[in-house]
Amino acid sequence: MFARRALTRAPSGLSAAGPGNARNMATLREIELRLKSVKNIEKITKSMKMIASTKLAKAQRAMTAGKQYGIANSEVFANSTSASSDSTKLFVVISSDKGLCGGIHSSVSKATRRAFAGSAESPLLNDEKKPVDVDSASPIMIIGDKSKAQLLRTMSGNIRMTFNQIGRDVPTFADAAGVADLIIKSGVPHDSVVIVYNKFVSAISYEPTAIEVRGEAGLKASEGFKAYEMEDDFTKDLAEFSLANALFAALVEAHACEISARRNAMDNASKNASDMISSLQMKYNRGRQAAITNELVDIITGASAL
């Protein structure tokens, strides 16, 4: 009686795998459960791809509008004195708090690490394709938890301040102004601010770049500003406003890169899930066919013996 109960409770997949190979091959029940989980993952990745595709158009419109702020900054600094190579630079690395978007956050983190390590093969370039002078002791501030976690492992001594919950949807100028205000009030000494972010090249391509914003001292020393009579607080206010402008332009462009990278990542994940479903379905069908064949053989053999 106990032997009969044990036989009736045995999984049907053992007959497909055979008693000798049951330990090395997945049973039909395991394949079925895995197939079900992969199908659920495919549904999630397709939904996330659809959401990212919808958000991408909005992010690109915000990026186009935000670039005007960066153009205005470039025109201002075109008439100011260039910062000297021995000036103190404060680096601001821009990422976000969300993942599932490929290597979009790792790109700025790796570019920052290479720049601080003095890599001559891949230096940190600004928007004019010129290398940025980096001192290994320069302070760093990070926007976003993803780059924060990556840079804390190797550059914790340089990090002075971190920000999160910035630009949870599309970044606004209020977000950039708030970050600029906290940077100025932090008391970290600096002559210029170097913003490291992802530059939007196309819907499938981006590259880490940097933009340098000169401080109050650099604006005061420029010949273009000396030609006019201005109040004492003018250059200070202009430096703060220029920093907020540059941060806003970098935030919206980095956000567009993130949404584009998330759409591409979810598209690749959906394709991989589809390929895995096809492979698992074929394996399940073969195992089920083998199980049915073995059962038929047992029935025919028993009938012949009788």
C-alpha positions as CSV (number, residue, x, y, z in Angstrom):
1,M,0.0,0.0,0.0
2,F,2.8,2.4,0.9
3,A,4.7,1.6,-2.3
4,R,1.5,2.2,-4.3
5,R,1.0,5.7,-2.7
6,A,4.6,6.6,-3.3
7,L,4.3,5.7,-7.0
8,T,1.1,7.7,-7.4
9,R,2.7,10.8,-5.8
10,A,5.8,10.7,-8.0
11,P,6.0,13.7,-10.4
12,S,5.2,13.0,-14.0
13,G,8.4,14.7,-15.1
14,L,10.5,11.8,-13.8
15,S,9.2,9.6,-16.5
16,A,10.3,12.2,-19.1
17,A,13.8,12.5,-17.6
18,G,14.2,8.9,-16.8
19,P,15.1,7.5,-13.4
20,G,18.9,7.8,-14.0
21,N,18.8,11.4,-15.3
22,A,16.2,12.8,-12.9
23,R,18.9,14.5,-10.7
24,N,20.5,16.3,-13.7
25,M,17.5,17.4,-15.7
26,A,14.8,19.8,-14.8
27,T,11.3,18.2,-14.4
28,L,8.4,19.4,-16.4
29,R,7.0,21.1,-13.4
30,E,10.1,23.2,-12.9
31,I,10.2,24.1,-16.6
32,E,6.6,25.1,-16.4
33,L,7.1,27.4,-13.4
34,R,10.1,29.0,-15.0
35,L,8.3,29.5,-18.2
36,K,5.5,31.2,-16.3
37,S,7.9,33.6,-14.5
38,V,9.7,34.6,-17.7
39,K,6.4,35.4,-19.3
40,N,5.5,37.6,-16.4
41,I,8.8,39.4,-16.6
42,E,8.3,39.9,-20.4
43,K,4.9,41.6,-19.6
44,I,6.7,43.9,-17.1
45,T,9.5,44.9,-19.4
46,K,7.1,45.6,-22.3
47,S,5.0,47.8,-20.1
48,M,8.1,49.7,-18.9
49,K,9.3,50.1,-22.5
50,M,5.9,51.6,-23.4
51,I,6.0,54.0,-20.5
52,A,9.6,55.1,-21.3
53,S,8.6,55.7,-24.9
54,T,5.8,57.9,-23.8
55,K,8.0,59.9,-21.4
56,L,10.8,60.2,-24.0
57,A,9.0,62.8,-26.2
58,K,8.3,64.9,-23.1
59,A,11.9,64.7,-21.9
60,Q,13.2,65.7,-25.3
61,R,11.0,68.7,-25.4
62,A,12.2,69.7,-22.0
63,M,15.8,69.1,-23.1
64,T,15.4,71.4,-26.2
65,A,14.0,74.2,-24.0
66,G,16.7,73.7,-21.3
67,K,19.5,73.9,-23.8
68,Q,18.7,77.6,-24.3
69,Y,19.8,78.2,-20.7
70,G,23.2,76.5,-21.6
71,I,23.5,78.7,-24.7
72,A,23.0,81.8,-22.7
73,N,25.7,80.7,-20.2
74,S,28.1,80.1,-23.1
75,E,27.6,83.6,-24.4
76,V,28.3,85.1,-20.9
77,F,31.4,83.1,-20.3
78,A,32.7,83.7,-23.9
79,N,33.5,87.2,-22.8
80,S,34.9,86.3,-19.4
81,T,38.5,85.4,-18.4
82,S,39.3,81.7,-18.7
83,A,39.9,80.0,-15.4
84,S,43.6,79.2,-14.7
85,S,44.7,75.6,-14.5
86,D,45.7,75.9,-10.8
87,S,42.3,77.2,-9.8
88,T,40.2,75.1,-7.3
89,K,37.4,73.2,-9.1
90,L,34.3,71.7,-7.6
91,F,32.9,68.7,-9.5
92,V,29.2,68.1,-9.6
93,V,28.3,64.6,-11.0
94,I,24.7,64.2,-12.3
95,S,22.9,60.9,-12.2
96,S,19.5,59.9,-10.7
97,D,17.9,57.6,-8.1
98,K,16.4,55.1,-10.5
99,G,17.9,52.1,-12.2
100,L,16.9,49.6,-14.9
101,C,18.4,51.9,-17.6
102,G,21.6,50.1,-18.6
103,G,25.0,51.8,-18.0
104,I,23.8,55.4,-18.1
105,H,24.9,56.0,-14.5
106,S,28.1,54.1,-14.7
107,S,29.3,56.2,-17.7
108,V,29.5,59.4,-15.7
109,S,31.0,57.6,-12.7
110,K,33.7,55.9,-14.8
111,A,34.5,59.2,-16.5
112,T,34.9,60.9,-13.2
113,R,37.1,58.1,-11.8
114,R,39.3,58.1,-14.9
115,A,39.6,61.9,-14.8
116,F,40.7,61.9,-11.1
117,A,43.1,59.1,-11.8
118,G,44.8,61.2,-14.5
119,S,44.0,58.9,-17.4
120,A,45.6,60.3,-20.6
121,E,43.8,57.8,-22.9
122,S,40.3,58.9,-22.1
123,P,40.3,62.3,-20.4
124,L,37.2,64.1,-19.3
125,L,36.2,66.4,-22.2
126,N,34.0,69.6,-22.0
127,D,31.3,70.6,-24.4
128,E,34.1,72.1,-26.7
129,K,35.9,68.7,-26.8
130,K,38.8,70.0,-24.8
131,P,40.2,68.1,-21.8
132,V,39.3,69.4,-18.3
133,D,42.2,69.9,-15.8
134,V,41.5,67.7,-12.8
135,D,43.2,67.8,-9.4
136,S,43.0,64.5,-7.5
137,A,42.1,66.4,-4.3
138,S,39.2,68.3,-5.9
139,P,35.9,68.2,-3.9
140,I,32.9,66.3,-5.4
141,M,29.2,66.7,-5.0
142,I,26.8,64.1,-6.5
143,I,23.2,64.4,-7.6
144,G,21.5,60.9,-7.6
145,D,21.9,57.8,-5.5
146,K,23.2,55.6,-8.3
147,S,26.5,57.5,-8.9
148,K,26.8,58.1,-5.2
149,A,26.9,54.4,-4.5
150,Q,29.5,53.8,-7.2
151,L,31.8,56.7,-6.3
152,L,31.7,56.1,-2.5
153,R,33.7,52.9,-3.0
154,T,36.8,54.5,-4.4
155,M,36.5,58.3,-3.9
156,S,34.8,58.7,-0.5
157,G,37.4,61.2,0.6
158,N,36.5,63.7,-2.1
159,I,32.7,63.7,-1.6
160,R,31.4,66.7,0.2
161,M,27.7,66.6,-0.4
162,T,25.1,64.4,-2.1
163,F,21.5,65.1,-3.4
164,N,18.6,62.8,-4.1
165,Q,15.0,63.1,-5.1
166,I,16.0,65.7,-7.7
167,G,14.0,65.6,-11.0
168,R,11.8,62.6,-10.1
169,D,9.8,63.5,-13.2
170,V,11.2,66.1,-15.6
171,P,13.7,68.4,-13.8
172,T,12.5,72.0,-13.3
173,F,14.5,75.2,-12.9
174,A,13.4,75.2,-9.2
175,D,15.2,72.0,-8.7
176,A,18.4,73.4,-10.3
177,A,18.1,76.6,-8.3
178,G,17.7,74.7,-5.0
179,V,20.8,72.6,-5.8
180,A,22.8,75.7,-6.8
181,D,21.8,77.5,-3.5
182,L,22.9,74.5,-1.4
183,I,26.2,74.3,-3.3
184,I,27.0,78.0,-2.6
185,K,25.9,77.8,1.0
186,S,27.9,74.6,1.6
187,G,31.1,76.6,2.2
188,V,33.2,74.3,0.0
189,P,35.9,76.6,-1.5
190,H,36.0,76.7,-5.3
191,D,36.8,79.0,-8.1
192,S,34.7,77.2,-10.7
193,V,32.2,74.4,-10.9
194,V,32.6,71.5,-13.3
195,I,29.3,69.7,-14.0
196,V,29.7,66.1,-15.3
197,Y,26.7,64.7,-17.1
198,N,25.5,62.6,-20.0
199,K,25.2,64.5,-23.3
200,F,22.3,63.4,-25.5
201,V,23.7,62.4,-28.9
202,S,20.8,60.4,-30.3
203,A,17.9,58.2,-29.1
204,I,20.4,55.3,-28.8
205,S,23.6,57.1,-28.0
206,Y,25.0,59.3,-25.2
207,E,28.4,60.3,-24.0
208,P,29.7,61.7,-20.7
209,T,30.8,65.3,-21.0
210,A,31.5,68.3,-18.7
211,I,30.7,72.0,-18.6
212,E,32.6,74.5,-16.5
213,V,30.9,77.4,-14.8
214,R,33.2,80.1,-13.5
215,G,32.7,81.7,-10.2
216,E,32.4,85.3,-9.0
217,A,36.2,85.9,-9.0
218,G,36.5,84.9,-12.7
219,L,33.7,87.2,-13.7
220,K,35.2,90.1,-11.8
221,A,38.6,89.6,-13.4
222,S,37.2,89.6,-17.0
223,E,37.8,92.6,-19.2
224,G,34.3,92.5,-20.6
225,F,32.8,93.1,-17.2
226,K,35.3,95.7,-16.2
227,A,34.1,98.0,-19.1
228,Y,30.8,98.6,-17.3
229,E,30.0,100.2,-13.9
230,M,28.1,97.6,-11.9
231,E,27.1,97.1,-8.3
232,D,29.2,95.0,-6.0
233,D,26.6,92.2,-5.8
234,F,26.0,92.0,-9.5
235,T,28.8,89.5,-10.3
236,K,27.8,87.4,-7.3
237,D,24.2,87.2,-8.4
238,L,25.3,86.5,-12.0
239,A,27.5,83.7,-10.9
240,E,24.7,82.1,-8.9
241,F,22.2,82.5,-11.7
242,S,24.7,81.1,-14.2
243,L,25.3,78.0,-12.0
244,A,21.6,77.4,-11.8
245,N,21.3,77.8,-15.6
246,A,24.0,75.3,-16.2
247,L,22.7,72.8,-13.7
248,F,19.2,73.0,-15.2
249,A,20.5,72.5,-18.8
250,A,22.6,69.5,-17.6
251,L,19.7,68.0,-15.5
252,V,17.2,68.0,-18.4
253,E,19.7,66.6,-20.9
254,A,20.8,63.8,-18.4
255,H,17.1,63.0,-17.8
256,A,16.5,62.6,-21.5
257,C,19.5,60.3,-21.8
258,E,18.2,58.2,-18.8
259,I,14.7,57.8,-20.3
260,S,16.2,56.9,-23.7
261,A,18.5,54.4,-22.1
262,R,15.7,52.8,-20.1
263,R,13.6,52.4,-23.2
264,N,16.5,50.6,-25.0
265,A,17.2,48.5,-21.9
266,M,13.6,47.4,-21.6
267,D,13.4,46.6,-25.3
268,N,16.5,44.4,-25.1
269,A,15.1,42.7,-22.0
270,S,11.8,42.0,-23.7
271,K,13.7,40.4,-26.7
272,N,15.8,38.3,-24.3
273,A,12.7,37.2,-22.5
274,S,11.0,36.3,-25.8
275,D,14.0,34.2,-26.8
276,M,14.1,32.4,-23.4
277,I,10.3,31.7,-23.7
278,S,10.8,30.1,-27.1
279,S,13.7,27.9,-25.7
280,L,11.8,26.9,-22.6
281,Q,8.6,26.2,-24.6
282,M,10.5,23.9,-26.9
283,K,12.2,22.1,-24.0
284,Y,8.8,21.7,-22.2
285,N,7.1,20.3,-25.4
286,R,10.0,17.8,-25.9
287,G,9.8,16.7,-22.3
288,R,6.0,16.3,-22.3
289,Q,6.2,14.4,-25.6
290,A,8.8,12.1,-24.1
291,A,6.7,11.5,-21.0
292,I,3.6,10.6,-23.0
293,T,5.7,8.3,-25.2
294,N,7.1,6.5,-22.1
295,E,3.7,6.1,-20.6
296,L,2.4,4.6,-23.9
297,V,5.3,2.2,-24.0
298,D,4.5,1.1,-20.5
299,I,0.9,0.6,-21.3
300,I,1.6,-1.4,-24.5
301,T,4.2,-3.5,-22.7
302,G,1.8,-4.3,-19.8
303,A,-0.9,-5.2,-22.3
304,S,1.4,-7.5,-24.2
305,A,2.5,-9.2,-21.0
306,L,-1.1,-9.9,-20.0
